[in-house]
Amino acid sequence: MSKRIIPNRVKSVIFKHLKLSLLIVLVSLNVSAQVGGEQVYTFLNFPTSARQTALGGSVLTLTDDVNQPLWNPSAINEDLDSKMSVNYVNYLAEINFFSASYAYNVDRHIGTIHTGLTYLNYGSFIAADESGNETGTFNAFDMAFSVGYAYQIPRTSFYIGANAKIINSVIEKYSSFGLAADVGIMYHNYDKPYRFSAVIRNAGAQITNYTDVQEPIPFQILVGGSFQPEHVPIRIYGTLDNLQRWNLAQTNPSDSTSDFEGNVLENNPSFLNNLMRHVVVGAELFPDKGFSLRTGFNFQRAQELSLKNIRTFAGLNFGFGLKMKRFKLNYAFSKYHPVADTHSFSLEIYLNQ
């Protein structure tokens, strides 16, 4: 479906920021760390699976999910051997997000290698000349391919891992290539009910640009953990994301007031408000069973998409998982606005079973 007419004389400007504008409007700050127009390749920080999405979008310690290494390479382990997953997210305005993951254990000496692919398709657009005459259509997409590996530090419960990514973005005849890397460390002791992890994501740069302007990619620092109480079938997750940037809050002009003398008084976000914007929490009921329920909350998204006097439920996520022998189906529902939500689907396949 065609979306808009773009004269040639403004194409070069619009092309450069097209995907960022679409993400801001349609995904509504799904990647809470980014400020619209400042960075490229923001799709790299999209949740890559339904399970991740249902738990808030920034979970770091899912050691049994083959999609997790796309977010945290230190989660790569031999239990993921021969597991494969395909994921699909139906965003608004015919924007579609696909991702796939696969892990293979080479042998006990080399260990496990993980590969992943992410692909964001923005759909088809109408091109036109300066008089408004249609001259055809063009497409836009983002894509990244990654290879990851993790290593257990001898005689410890610490795992370190890294991903290397090749990134490609195309908007009509304009394209951009980039390189990036993720580095993570995780504490994971099978006899303990808790796990902790820290991750540096998307350390890299554009190699070729759309035009003559180089833009930064969405560098991100996160720390997180999870805890499962003894004899209680629930696992609780928490993440502090976007630690590379403290101030995530922006003053909203609509919240400003005036005093008796007509001076405008801005309602600046408080310290606590800004602190909570770094927090993502989630919970998973029956995490080790054939059927599980999940929920999560993203405080940054809730703040950015809130409306005065209207309950939007933005930031809330729900989902479930259903395991059937060699397959596991995961689903997630995410709320962004009273009339806008997304649906995520993941199918995990256990090739060795």
Summary of the structure (lengths in Angstrom):
residues: 353
radius of gyration: 21.2
end to end distance: 41.5
largest distance: 75.4
contacts: 1195
relative contact order: 0.17
helix: 15%
strand: 48%
